[in-house]
Structures are given as C-alpha cells and as structure tokens.
Amino acid sequence: MLPEYDADVLFLMTEHLTADFKASNPESLSFLKRPIWSQLKAVQNNQVYKVNWTVGGVIGANRIIDDLSKYLVKKGSQE
C-alpha cells in the first residue's frame, strides 16, 4: 500500500519505531534503501526528513512549524 501514498515530501517520526525495527535498521533512515521505498517520489527526489514531533501543545506546534519552514520554504522567499 505504500506506493498509494506517493507524496512529494515525507516527514518521518522515528521516535516511535519499535525496538526490533531499530535493531534491524541501525541507521535511522536506512530502511529507505529498500526497493519499495525507492519507488516513491519523495525518496527519489531526496525529500525525506526525520522530524521529532512527539511533543504536543504549543511546543509541538512550534516544532512542526519550524520544520515545515526549514524543509519546505525556499531560502530567499521568506522576505
């Protein structure tokens, strides 16, 4: 089903991955090298970002806004 969710950009929250998954993927995003992931536009275009959005409330909202700005807003277009 993963190819059905073929987004232009992927944000991955790796804090909630299981211990077994982390053990089999010592590099936090190494699973992106598997063939099924390579079919996705975001992976092909190097638009996959590891984020920590595990905090709720104002702090969590600010983290999301900061990351969206960092990864999606082109430099020079913030003026």
Residue, then its C-alpha position, 0 to 999 in steps of 0.5 A: m500500500l505504500p506506493e498509494y501514498d506517493a507524496d512529494v515530501l515525507f516527514l518521518m517520526t522515528e521516535h516511535l519505531t519499535a525496538d526490533f525495527k531499530a535493531s534491524n535498521p541501525e541507521s535511522l533512515s536506512f530502511l529507505k534503501r529498500p526497493i519499495w521505498s525507492q519507488l516513491k517520489a519523495v525518496q527519489n527526489n531526496q525529500v525525506y526528513k526525520v522530524n521529532w514531533t512527539v511533543g504536543g501543545v504549543i511546543g509541538a506546534n512550534r516544532i512542526i512549524d519550524d520544520l515545515s519552514k526549514y524543509l519546505v520554504k525556499k531560502g530567499s522567499q521568506e522576505 
